[in-house]
């Protein structure tokens, strides 16, 4: 327990450290889609599948404290995808892996080819070995050619194959 903050800082640090670098948010109205994605990523330590927790109206929105009714998680593009019944991918990893590094690229190709990455654009999941590699460090969806570089990087950030040796 931290004497300065009463343990709050340590709990926040633990949450950041245990947060998975990829989060897939599924619309609340699609429980079967949540079940399907949860099964697909159940054994993947880098992906968290969750249901959209946003409310359509926040408590105290009309006539309350200014700014109280605003949802801090509201993003116009993502909101429209969720309301249309499409899941979204949120990356939340620090950028410490260099995808231009030959060693990292070799590990991704040899050791991570069976790991699964999601494509928000075409709403499908693919094994990393199926994802097209673009030069110099890009990755494209095999179906819609959407740029999956941020998703692959988030995977690489916490994949046990690429973590630095202690």
N, C-alpha and C positions, 0 to 999 in steps of 0.2 A: 504494500500500500504506500502510495506516495504521500508524504506528510504535507507537502505544499498544496496538493489539490485533492487530497482525500481519496486517491486511487483513480480519479476520473481520467487523468492523462494516460495512465497505464492501460486502462480499458480501451480508450480510443486508439492507442498505438496497436494494441492487440487486434482490434477490428480491422485496421488498415493492413496489418501483416497477414491476416487470415482471409482477406477479401480476395476472391477469385478474379483474375484479370478480364474475363469475359462474362458478361451477364446477358442472358436472353430474357426479354420481358414479353410475356404472352398476354394478349387481351383477356380480361376477366370473363368475357362471354364465350371463350373457347377452351373449356376444361379438357376436352379430348386432345387438343393440340398441346396443351401443357403436359399431359400424361405422355404423349408420344415423344416430345422433345426431352422430357425428364429421363425417360428410358434411354434415349440415344446418348445422352451425356452423363448418365448416372455414374459411370466409373472414371470420368474425366475430371481430374482435380483442378483444371483450369477454367471450367465453365460452370456458372450458376444459372439455373433456369428458375424464374420466378413469375408470379402472376402480377399484373399491373395493379398497384395499390392506390393509385390516384382516385380521388372521388370526383364526381362530376361537379359538385358544388362543395366548397369548403365551408365548415361551420363559421358563422359570423361574417360571411361574405358581404351581404348587403347591409350598409349602415354601420359596419364595425370599424375597427381600427384600420387606417389606411395601410394597404399592403397585406392585411391579414388574410384576405380572401384569395390572394394570389398563390398558385401552386408553384413552388420553386422547381419542381420537376417538369413543368410544362415546357415542351419544345414543339413549335409548330409542325415541323416535318414529321417528327416521331409521333406526335399526337394524332395526326391524320392517319398514319399507318395503323396505330392501335385501334382507332375508332372504325377503321375499315376491316378489322379482324386479322391484321397481319402482325406477326411478331417482329420485334426489333432487337438489334444487337448493340450493346453498349460496351466499349472497351474502357478499362480503368486501370491500366498497367503503367508503371513507370517505364521510360524508354532507356533501357540499359543494354539490350542485345542489339548488336550491329548486324543487320541482315546482309550487308555487303561483305562481311567476313566470310572467307572460304570455309573455315571450320564450322561456323554456325550453319551455313547453307548445306554443307555435307551432312551434318547431324540431322537437320530437318528432312533431308532427302532419304537418308538411310534409316534413321531411328524413329522418325515421327510420321512416316508415310501412312501409317494406319490410324493416326489420330484424326478426329473429326473436327471440322470447322464449319460454321454456319454462314450462309449468304443471305443477307436480309433482302436483297433485291429480288431474287427469284424464290425466296422462302424455301430453300432446300439446304441440306447438309451434305458435305462431301469429305471424303478422306483426303488428308493433306497431299497424299501421293497423286490424287486426281487433279489437283489444282495446278493450273498452268503457271509456270514461272516466267515472269517478264524481266527484262533487263532494265536497270541493274539489280534492283532488289524488290521488284513488284511481284504481285501474285494476283492472277485473274480467275474469276469463277469459270468453271468449264462450261456452264450452261449459258450465262448471260454476259460474261466478260466483265462483270462488276469488279472493281478493285478490292481485293481482300487483304491487302497489305497490313492494315491496322489489326485485323482479326488474327492473321498469322503471327504478327509481332506480339500481340497480347498472349497468344498461346506460347510462344517462345520464351516470354518473360518468366513463366512459372513452370514450364515443362521440366520434369526431373532430368531429361536428357540434356538440357541446355543450361541448367543451373550451375554456377561456379562451384568448384570443389572446395570443400571446407578444409 
